Amino acid sequence: MIATKTKDSPKALETVVIRFVGDSGDGMQLTGTQFSGTSALFGNDIATFPNYPSEIRAPQGSLYGVSGFQVHIGSVEISTPGDDLDLLVAMNPAGLKTNLQALKPGHTIIVDTDAFTKKNLEKAQYERNPLEDNSLENYRVIEVAMTSLTKGALKGVEGLDNKSITRSKNMFALGMVYWMYDRSTEHTISFFNKKFKNKPAIIEANTRVLNAGYNYANTLELIPNAYSISPAKMAPGTYRIIMGNTATAWGFLAAAEKSGMELFLGSYPITPATDILHELVKHKHFGVKAFQAEDEIAGISSAIGAAFAGNLAITTTSGPGLALKGEALGLAMMIELPLVVVNVQRGGPSTGLPTKTEQSDLLQALYGRNGESPVIVIAASTPANCFDFAYMAAKLTLEHMTPVVLLTDGYIANGSAPWKIQSVSEMPSIENRLVKEAREGWHPYDRDKDTLARNWAIPGMEGLSHRVGGLEKDRISGNVSYMPENHEYMTKIRAEKIQRVQHYIPELTPEFADSGALLVVGWGGTYGSLYSAVKELHDQGNHEIGLAHFNYINPLPKNTAAVLGRFKKILVCELNNGQFAKVLKMNFTNLDLVQFNKVQGLPFGNLELTEKCQQLLQ
Amino acid sequence: METTVEKKYTFKDFASDQEVRWCPGCDDYVILRAMQKALPEMGVRKEDVVFISGIGCSSRFPYYMDTYGMHSIHGRAPGIASGVKLANPDLSVWVITGDGDAMAIGGNHFIHALRRNIDLNIILFNNEIYGLTKGQFSPTSLVGQKTKSSPYGNTQPPFSAGELALGAQARFFARVGGNSPKEMAQLFIEAEGFKGTSLIEVLQNCVIFNDGCFSQYTDKKIRADQQLFLEHGKPMIFGKERDQGLVLNGLQLEVVTLGENGVSEADILVHDATEKDPTLHQMLVRLKAPIVTGIIRRCEDLTLEERDDELTVKIKANATFKQTDDLFFAGETYEVH
């Protein structure tokens, strides 16, 4: 039965945050994806984030086996998957227990009462049934016997086993939420028809249950249809919902096509980077060569080989894998070949928190190699702009002949958001450094006078045979050289080459204010959180607060010192112990930085950020 | 496919202008010369030849060849070479490695290269010692061997390169003494002609840290009696007088003398390098008296490139996406006006 403990006012809301939680086998990811897809089609801006256990099928009903999917929809611009929930859909007691703290007081919980059995309550370590002991009195609890209602809806459908019947109860929940938010079931039904093309019984079952959930919420009028989220104002164009890892993979596809080069991926599976491998192996028809190697080292080694032979070569990994690739990355830097290393950061150190997010590989990316071995380091900051920065990583590595480390993180890699589709024809041009023909007096380490990038002569080209290697080389011929002055010269020129990339990357553009009392500084995947927090303060009338978010870290944008210097206080926010703050302090002396660090495997929450900023604004 | 050309090079075309810096008397010079002599016979374009090495004495090799080359990092040459070959299957790609590089630090890459069967040629310089770091035991050093890191004798049992390779499904395995340049050059040519990963183990003497390690097999005075140079389709006969042969006695190989106890050439095992079952090849690889050289195993199989190409052709034929825009704009897109 429905127990209405508090009342929501039936006014139109600007944004809503919903989280679907259940067992890892309950289909919560599918439910969440369907809801976000439908909302995007409706014209909402959205951001999503899946939250799943590292165990593939953790014991049913257990606290650590809870799988969740959060979606944030809005009629206004959305920049994060949101933190405080407006609606929690809990398919079992464990899901309720582990997620309740995120729900705003007074807001709604939908539970499947059939799952609140003695056994499941024990597994969730509840001493008493929370539906009966008044512990939820600060929330509006909607109790639905979802499993029984699902079974009832499927009475008479032929060809279904018990498992398939109980499994479709997630669609009952989805149907209810569709009705609550005034969404059509059409998109999901057409999804069933496509997905289960050859299984008519499954299509029938899912459709019935979805409609049953929708009608249950509607005809019994148990839930006031209080919410309507109008379409958001977004730039005109063709959109699709994209996950960060897919966007990264597609950025490389676009770069390969634009540069006219074959794309080679050498990789070894690691969470949360593996989806990039999964995506790229699908595209053999574009000539993509995706090689799953025997380990992380062979992954990067094969990519170095492919780069030597003239492919656009990339390798993808996460923190521990970057550690293993360190020596080979140093080789690529030393022989000055183009190579992109994607590091989808996760909680560290060591195995750390594989499915959680963190920004703690920044210093590893910058310095995690022997010797003086600078590389270009850039970071994507939203699920959708993973596309742009993968593309940019490819452009920079090909044009500057030095490896690029592209940092993303578990939060933006697994999160999804609308992406305004970019045609390859609209992307900036990419000029590679391939030597077209042999010329008298040619040397492998001849450099472009502006970028200092060397030439790229590949095997198969007559008259250009040469040897490269990890040993120090003569500045011109590339032959092995142990000359002291030559080594210092080469060390400096390799560093200078990276520094000059400054002239080829955009300047830093602070948002909300160009100067003032407080500059919030961030980099990479925290952009959405920082943007929302600063925007909220700005909208409240705080016009002295600005946001400077970095995508280019080595080298830093040319005008960094100038931007930082225009604010009285600087707050550097990072999901680590202050690695970017260290970089800034090292580069710019006399900076008075305040750090705001969080290392919990979680993104920043809006409240903690706005409170910190307000404290500094006083 | 590799482009073949009429012979137009001499060994000098493959010698770089770099001074060779191995110790005087090292077998590495023999290998270098054999390679420079063999390459003009292979019918490959010089600019299609790539040498990839790891770290160690042997791995300086690419610097001395006037071809494309990379002196890479310790143990990783098979991975890099795999990338080169997959990126451009037209190239003739060679891996130069040693016993430490291939079987210690790079053991994983070595066995997986053999398993995958990419068309690479791997030359393993086995001298049963670490030379460049000045004399520590290697994964092929013998038990009891006194080295700088085993002053009281090595206690770690060795790998046999051949057994390891066959265990890892090597399709082509050959062995040759470091002082047999003619046979060596011939094996290099055979390896290049074989489609798939070819492994040639060279029993290479280190004059400084492990001098004479293979002399009981390779010494010119005795090698005819101590080495059985295998040839496909020919009886396994050896000896100065060509009077010794191998027969199978139960599950053991046995040396017999022709003409004694009624043994005739018809009783002697005939070498079949193409036999898919590796049992006899394993036994031959293990044999110590005599030691077996020549091509022990040569089994045609699809290469990884061929398997991948086959898939790619099918996938391309059925592809709905011709360019990335087709992919980006396909499926669930929506318009914002």
Contacts between the chains, C-beta under 8 A, distances in Angstrom:
chain1	res1	chain2	res2	distance
A	37	B	332	6.4
A	40	B	334	6.4
A	41	B	332	7.6
A	41	B	334	5.1
A	43	B	334	7.8
A	43	B	336	6.7
A	234	B	336	4.8
A	235	B	336	7.0
A	236	B	335	7.9
A	236	B	336	5.5
A	236	B	337	5.5
A	237	B	335	7.6
A	237	B	336	6.0
A	238	B	329	6.5
A	238	B	333	5.3
A	238	B	334	7.4
A	238	B	335	5.8
A	238	B	336	8.0
A	239	B	333	6.5
A	239	B	334	5.6
A	239	B	335	7.5
A	239	B	336	5.8
A	240	B	328	7.6
A	240	B	331	7.1
A	240	B	332	6.1
A	240	B	333	4.6
A	240	B	334	7.3
A	241	B	332	7.2
A	250	B	324	7.1
A	250	B	327	7.4
A	250	B	328	6.7
A	253	B	324	4.9
A	253	B	327	7.3
A	254	B	324	5.3
A	257	B	323	6.2
A	257	B	324	5.1
A	262	B	87	7.1
A	264	B	83	6.8
A	264	B	86	7.0
A	264	B	87	5.6
A	266	B	79	7.7
A	266	B	83	6.1
A	283	B	321	7.8
A	283	B	327	7.5
A	284	B	311	6.7
A	284	B	312	5.0
A	284	B	315	4.6
A	284	B	316	7.3
A	285	B	312	7.9
A	285	B	315	5.2
A	285	B	316	5.1
A	285	B	319	3.5
A	285	B	321	6.1
A	285	B	322	7.9
A	286	B	321	7.2
A	286	B	323	7.7
A	286	B	324	6.8
A	289	B	86	5.7
A	289	B	87	7.0
A	289	B	308	7.8
A	291	B	82	7.3
A	291	B	83	7.3
A	291	B	86	6.1
A	293	B	79	6.5
A	293	B	82	7.9
A	293	B	112	7.7
A	294	B	108	5.6
A	294	B	109	6.6
A	294	B	112	4.0
A	295	B	108	6.0
A	297	B	76	6.2
A	297	B	79	6.8
A	297	B	109	7.6
A	298	B	76	7.3
A	298	B	78	7.8
A	298	B	79	3.9
A	298	B	82	7.7
A	298	B	108	7.4
A	298	B	109	5.4
A	298	B	112	7.0
A	299	B	79	7.9
A	301	B	72	7.5
A	301	B	76	4.4
A	301	B	79	3.0
A	301	B	80	4.7
A	301	B	82	7.8
A	301	B	83	6.7
A	301	B	109	7.3
A	302	B	79	5.1
A	302	B	80	6.9
A	302	B	82	5.1
A	302	B	83	3.5
A	302	B	86	7.1
A	303	B	83	6.0
A	304	B	72	7.5
A	304	B	80	5.4
A	304	B	83	6.4
A	305	B	52	7.0
A	305	B	70	8.0
A	305	B	79	7.0
A	305	B	80	3.9
A	305	B	81	6.0
A	305	B	82	6.3
A	305	B	83	2.5
A	305	B	84	4.1
A	305	B	85	7.7
A	305	B	86	7.8
A	305	B	87	6.8
A	306	B	83	4.0
A	306	B	84	6.9
A	306	B	86	6.5
A	306	B	87	3.9
A	307	B	83	7.6
A	307	B	87	8.0
A	308	B	50	7.9
A	308	B	68	7.9
A	308	B	70	6.0
A	308	B	80	7.3
A	308	B	83	7.5
A	308	B	84	5.8
A	308	B	87	8.0
A	309	B	50	7.7
A	309	B	83	7.1
A	309	B	84	4.5
A	309	B	85	8.0
A	309	B	87	3.8
A	309	B	88	4.5
A	309	B	91	6.8
A	310	B	87	6.5
A	310	B	88	6.7
A	311	B	87	4.3
A	313	B	83	7.2
A	313	B	87	7.6
A	327	B	73	5.5
A	328	B	73	6.2
A	328	B	76	6.4
A	331	B	72	6.0
A	331	B	73	5.2
A	335	B	70	7.2
A	420	B	336	7.9
A	421	B	328	5.0
A	421	B	329	6.0
A	421	B	333	6.6
A	422	B	328	7.5
A	423	B	325	5.3
A	423	B	328	7.3
A	424	B	323	7.1
A	424	B	324	5.4
A	424	B	325	5.9
A	425	B	325	7.7
A	458	B	88	7.7
A	459	B	47	6.9
A	459	B	48	6.7
A	459	B	49	7.9
A	459	B	50	4.8
A	459	B	68	4.0
A	459	B	84	7.0
A	459	B	88	6.7
A	459	B	91	5.3
A	460	B	45	8.0
A	460	B	47	5.8
A	460	B	48	5.7
A	460	B	88	6.2
A	460	B	90	6.4
A	460	B	91	6.4
A	461	B	47	6.0
A	462	B	45	7.7
A	462	B	46	8.0
A	462	B	47	4.7
A	463	B	47	7.4
A	464	B	47	7.3
A	465	B	46	7.1
A	465	B	47	6.2
A	465	B	66	5.9
A	465	B	67	5.4
A	465	B	68	5.4
A	466	B	68	6.8
A	466	B	69	7.8
A	467	B	16	7.3
A	467	B	62	5.4
A	467	B	63	5.4
A	467	B	65	7.8
A	467	B	68	7.5
A	467	B	69	4.1
A	467	B	70	7.0
A	467	B	71	6.8
A	468	B	69	7.5
A	468	B	70	5.3
A	468	B	71	7.5
A	469	B	62	7.4
A	469	B	63	7.3
A	469	B	69	7.9
A	469	B	70	6.1
A	469	B	71	3.1
A	469	B	72	6.9
A	470	B	55	8.0
A	470	B	71	6.4
A	470	B	72	6.4
A	470	B	73	5.7
A	471	B	71	6.5
A	479	B	18	6.4
A	479	B	63	7.8
A	480	B	18	7.6
A	480	B	63	6.5
